[in-house]
Amino acid sequence: MLRNKKNKIVVGIVGLGVGAFHLKNSLLNKNTFVKYICDTNETRLQFYKKKFNVPKATKNFNNIVNDKDVNLIIIASNDKDHFNQVSKSLKNNKHVFVEKPMCLTMKDLNTIQKIKKQKPNLYISSNLVLREHPFFKNLFKNKKKLKKIYFLEGDYNYGRLEKLTRGWRGKIKNYSVILGGGIHLLDLVLKLKKKKVKEIYTMSNKIITDKFKNTTDDFAVSLLKFEDNSIAKISSNFSSSTDHHHIFNIYSQKFSYFYKRDKSEQFFRENEKKNKKEIKYKFDNQMKGQILNNFIKAVRTKTKKLITPENELFYLMKICLLMVKSHKKNKIIKL
């Protein structure tokens, strides 16, 4: 699958967990040439190097960021490494596509924004895949129907608790399930509302993982009030004894939209006198790959038409980090 790099965007991919998916998509994209893969696991690194005939495999991120040939760095490493890798990439004039969260503190977010302001020709975005789910794409197209939204709720039910108790997430100091999961549902809320948040309050617990002293709280719920006084509830539920799925409900003056489960049923209801509409959507890995393909196209054509523009990404990160702050301070945060 290796192609000549002439006239192509030269890519380096960091982290081969989720990053393996980005690797495959980049190899399939006719406008990219994957020069590097990077991972701390030598066995995994050599497996993908051999499987896809990637020219360079390294455990050292600096080898990628210091290579002047590289135009784009895709970051899918552990959350704690994102800030350092994002900031270094931007400083070295690389476009950045990063898995969520982009960073873990408000100080780091402010630093990234300052660097990016000095590099206006660079692109940065994040892999917020639910934006490409056909249910939500259709919802955003028809949001004019949703007049006077007064309440939204999004539930991120992880269903993979062992990744918190046994994986790298449990090894990160003050790991946040909000930044690791709820961020996806918050992103949909902010994109739909197009209003500023004025108040935030978060509560959490770790009843299910109490015996695991190394982990942080495995469940959190946040309430947000917007400038129009509408309210949203976001839950980040890593302790759910379920499969991995999301729930998203919208209540407005005339219409209520209910996204019941990932890859399952969605319900639309205008009022109790009319029958509900049930629609099934397909959402596969090819659809999820459109976020990266869109980013590559933006870099290649120098257009600002990103599925996740940087201003929306930065605001999303700000609100997420304030949700975390509300939890730590046990108080309402007013913006």
N, C-alpha and C positions, 0 to 999 in steps of 0.2 A: 504493500500500500504506500510505500515511500515514493514521493514525487520530487522533482527538481524544484529548488527554492526560488528560481528566477521569477521575478515579478509577483512573488507571493508574500503574504504576511508571515514572518518567521515567529514561531510560537514556542514558548517554554511552559511546561505544565508541572505544577508543584503539588504533590500529594496524589497518590494513586488509589485512594478509596473511591470517593465520589469522582475524583479526578480521572479515573479510568474511563468513566462515561464521557467526560470532556475530551479525553484523548481520542476515543473512537470517533466522536463527532468532528473533531479537528482534522483527523485523517481523511474523513469523508468529504470535508469541505474543499472545493476546488481552488479556493483562494488562500489556503493556508499551507505552510510547510512546518511540521513539528521537528524542531532541531533538538530539543531537550525534554527529558522527563526527569523528575526529581522526587525522591522519597527517602525516608530514614530507614526503611526496611529493604535491605540489600536483595533478599530473595524476590520480593515483589518487583523491585526495580529491574532486575535482570530478566524476570519473566516477561514483563511488558516490552522491554527493549528487544528481546529475541522475537516475541510474537509479532510485533509490528515493525521490526527493523528500524527502530528509531536511532538516529546517528549517535546521540550522546545521552548517557544515563549518569546521573550524579547524585550524591547525597548532600552536596554543598550548594545551597541556594545562590551563593555569591557567584558561582560559575555561570549561572544563567543571567543574573542581573547585570553583571559586568561585561557580558558579550554584546558588542555594539550591533551585531547582526539581528538580535532579537527585538522584535517590535511589540509583541504582546505577551504578557505573562498571565496565565490562568492559575489562580491560587485556590487550592482545595486541601490545604494542610490543616493541622489542628488549630482550633480557634485562637489559642494563645499566641500563635505565630503570625496571625493575619496582619496586625498593625505593622510589625517590623517589615514584613514582606511587601505590603502595600506601599508604605512610605518609601522604602528603598527603590521599589520599581518606578514610582513616579519621579523621584529625584534623578533616576537614571534614564528618564525619558521613555518609559515603557507604558503602553496602554495596559489597563488592569481590569481583569474580570475575576471577581472574588466571590467565593461562597459566603453566605451569611454566617455569623455577623462580620462586618468589615473590621470591627475592633471591639474592645471590651470596656473601654472607659471614655468618659467625656473629654478628658485631656487628649487622648489619642485621636478622637474624632476631630477635635479642633485643629490638631496638628496636621492631619490628613487634608482637611479643608484648606488650610493655609498653603500647604505644598501645592495642592491642585490649583489654587487661585493663581499661583505663579507659573502654572503649566496649562494655559487655556486650550492648547491644541491637543492635549491628551484626553483620552476617554477613560472613564471608570464606571463600572456598573456591577450588579450583583445578580446571583442566580435565584431570583424570586419566581420559582417555576409556576406557582398558582396563577400568575398573571396570564399564562398561556392556556390554562384550562378552558375548554370551550364553554363551560357554564359561566365562568366569570367574564370571559370575553364577550359573550352574548349579553350578560348583565350590564357591563359597562356601556355597550352600544345602546341599550334601552333604558338607561338610568333616568331619562327625562320623565318616565312614568312614575318614578319614585319621588313624588313631591311630599315634602314635610316628613322626611325620615326622622323618627324620634328615638329609635333604639336599634342597635345592631349587636349581635353577639357572634363571636368566633371561638371555636374550641379546637385546640391542637392536641389530639389524643395520640401520643407517641406509640405506645404499645411495645416498646423495645427497651424495657427497664434495664436489662443487662448491659446495655451500652453506657448507661450512667453509672451503674454499680461496679462494673468490671472493665470498662473501656477507658479511653483517654479522657473522656468528659469528667469522670470522677476524680481525675488526677489534677484537674485545673483548679487552682484556688479561686473560690467564689464563682464557680461556673453557674451560669444563669439559664434556667429553662426558658425564660422569656426570650433571651437572645438566641437560644438554640432551637426554639420551636415556635412560640407564640408570635414571633416576628412576622411569620408568613401571613397569619390572619390579620394582624395589625396593618400590614401593607395593603391588604384588600380594603380594609375599613378606610384608611387614609385616602386611597385612590378613589374610592366611591364618594366619600364625603366632600373632598376638596375644601375642607374647612380646617381652621387651626384649632388645636387642642388647648384648652385653658385650665383644666384641672386633671390631676392623675392621683389615683390611690391604689396601692397594691397590697395584697395579703398573700401569705403562702404557708405551706407546712411540709413536713417530711414524715408523715405518719407511716407510710409504707416502707420507707428505707431508713427508718430510725436506727436500726442496728448497724448500718454502714456509716461509721463516723467520718469517713473521708468525703462523703458526698454532701452537696448543699441541698436545699429544699427541692423536692421532686415535683411539687405542684404549686402553681401560683395563679392568682386571678387578679386582674386589673380592671378598674373602672375609669373611664375617660369621659370628661364632659367637654363638648366642643363649644365654639364661640356662638353657635345658634342654640345652645342649651340641649342639644341632642346628646344621647349617652351611648357609649359602647362598652361592652364587656368582653375581655380577652382572657381565655384560660390557657395555660401552658401545662398540660397534664402528662408528665413523663411516667407517672405511676399507674396509668390505665391498664387494666387487665383485658385489653382488647387488641384487635389488629390495629395497624397504623391507619388513622383516618382523620378527617376534619369535618367540622360542622359549622355552617355559616347561615345565620338567620337575619332577615331584614324586615323591619316593621315601618311602614309609612302610612300616609293618610288613606290611600285606597288599595295599595297592593302590599302583599307580604310574600317574600321569596325565601324558600328554604332549601339550602343545599344540605342534603341529608348525609351522604357518605361519599368518600372518594370512589370513583368508578361505579357509583350506584345510582339511587334515585334522587331526583330533584323535584320539588313541589312548588307550584306557583298558585296562589289563590288571590282573587280580587276581593271577594267577600263571601259570606256564608251561603248566599243564595246561588252562587255559581260553583260549578264543579271544579275541583282542583285539577291542575294539569300535571301530569307526570312525564318527565322526559329523562331518557338515559343517554349519557354521553360517554364516549370513548376518550380516555386520556392515557397515552402510552409514552414510551421513552422518546420516540421520534418527535412528538409534540413538545416534550420537555426540552429537547435540544434546540428549539427555535429561539430561546432566549440568547444562547451563545451565538447562533447563526446570525441573529439580528445585530449583535455586538460586532461581530467580524465584518458584517456589511457596513456598519457605521464607520469603523476604522478604515476600511478600504475606500469608501466613497466620500469620507469626510462630511457625513451628514449627521445632524443632531437627533435624528428620528430613532431614539432608543426606546425599547419596550419599558425599560426602567431608567429614566433620566437621572442624572447625578443629583439634581436638586431634590427630587423625590426620595432618592436613596439617603441623602444626608439628613433630611427631615425625619424619615423613618428611624434612622439610627438614633437621632436626638431623642425622640419620644420613647423608644425602647429603653435607652439608658436612663431616662427620667422615671420610667416604670420601675426599673431596678433600684434607683435611688429612693423612690417612695417606699419600697419594701425594706431597704436597709435602715432608713430613717423612721419608718413606721409613722408616716405622716402624709397628709395631702400635699402634693406639689402643685403650686400655682405658677403658671407661665405668664 
